Amino acid sequence: MGQVADTMTEKLKAAFAPDSLNVIDETNQHHGHAAWKESGETHFKVEITAASFAGKSRVERQRMVYQVLAADLAGPVHALALVVRAPGEA
């Protein structure tokens, strides 16, 4: 992983103590799109499962993640796709 992905991973681990976490750099899938950079680390997918999300709606869960990653979204990250689950959800 790159520096941006590492930073995002650490922030998410600290905030949610996830059961599982994948931070995937999908920049190469967006070649030529807005904010694409050859250096990468502009477009990400985060898959996270954590007890913190139990009982929360999809929108509430996404807002929780956006809050933790606000500085990254205001800086190097142009796009973020989220899969946010509570334990036991498919």
C-alpha positions as CSV (number, residue, x, y, z in Angstrom):
1,M,0.0,0.0,0.0
2,G,1.0,3.6,-0.4
3,Q,1.2,6.4,2.1
4,V,-2.4,7.6,1.7
5,A,-3.8,4.0,2.0
6,D,-1.6,3.4,5.1
7,T,-2.8,6.6,6.7
8,M,-6.5,5.8,6.0
9,T,-6.0,2.3,7.3
10,E,-4.5,3.5,10.6
11,K,-7.3,6.1,11.1
12,L,-10.0,3.5,10.5
13,K,-8.4,1.0,12.8
14,A,-8.0,3.5,15.6
15,A,-11.6,4.8,15.2
16,F,-13.5,1.5,14.8
17,A,-11.3,-1.4,15.9
18,P,-12.7,-3.3,12.9
19,D,-13.2,-7.1,12.6
20,S,-12.0,-6.8,9.0
21,L,-10.7,-3.9,6.9
22,N,-9.6,-3.6,3.3
23,V,-8.4,-0.3,1.8
24,I,-8.1,-0.8,-1.9
25,D,-6.4,1.7,-4.3
26,E,-8.7,1.6,-7.4
27,T,-7.0,4.6,-9.1
28,N,-5.9,2.5,-12.1
29,Q,-9.5,1.7,-12.8
30,H,-10.3,5.4,-13.2
31,H,-7.5,6.3,-15.7
32,G,-8.4,9.5,-17.4
33,H,-11.2,10.4,-15.0
34,A,-11.3,13.6,-12.8
35,A,-8.5,13.9,-10.4
36,W,-6.7,10.8,-11.7
37,K,-3.0,10.9,-11.1
38,E,-0.4,8.5,-12.5
39,S,1.1,8.3,-9.0
40,G,-2.1,6.7,-7.8
41,E,-3.9,7.0,-4.4
42,T,-6.8,9.2,-5.6
43,H,-9.6,6.6,-5.9
44,F,-10.3,4.1,-3.1
45,K,-12.6,1.4,-2.0
46,V,-13.0,0.7,1.7
47,E,-14.5,-2.5,3.0
48,I,-14.9,-2.4,6.7
49,T,-16.8,-4.6,9.3
50,A,-17.0,-3.3,12.9
51,A,-19.3,-3.5,15.9
52,S,-19.5,0.3,15.9
53,F,-21.9,0.0,12.9
54,A,-24.5,-2.2,14.5
55,G,-27.9,-0.7,14.6
56,K,-26.9,2.2,12.3
57,S,-28.3,2.9,8.9
58,R,-26.2,2.7,5.8
59,V,-26.1,6.5,5.6
60,E,-25.1,6.8,9.3
61,R,-22.3,4.3,8.8
62,Q,-21.0,6.1,5.8
63,R,-21.0,9.5,7.6
64,M,-19.0,7.9,10.5
65,V,-16.3,6.8,8.0
66,Y,-16.4,10.1,6.2
67,Q,-15.9,12.0,9.5
68,V,-12.8,9.9,10.3
69,L,-11.3,10.4,6.8
70,A,-12.3,14.0,6.4
71,A,-8.8,15.3,6.0
72,D,-8.0,12.7,3.4
73,L,-11.2,13.5,1.4
74,A,-10.3,17.2,1.6
75,G,-6.8,16.4,0.3
76,P,-5.4,13.6,-1.8
77,V,-8.5,11.3,-2.0
78,H,-10.9,12.2,-4.9
79,A,-13.3,9.3,-4.7
80,L,-14.2,6.8,-2.0
81,A,-16.5,3.8,-2.4
82,L,-17.7,2.2,0.9
83,V,-18.9,-1.2,2.0
84,V,-19.7,-0.7,5.7
85,R,-21.0,-3.7,7.7
86,A,-21.7,-4.7,11.2
87,P,-20.4,-8.2,12.3
88,G,-22.7,-11.0,11.0
89,E,-24.0,-9.0,8.0
90,A,-23.4,-10.4,4.5
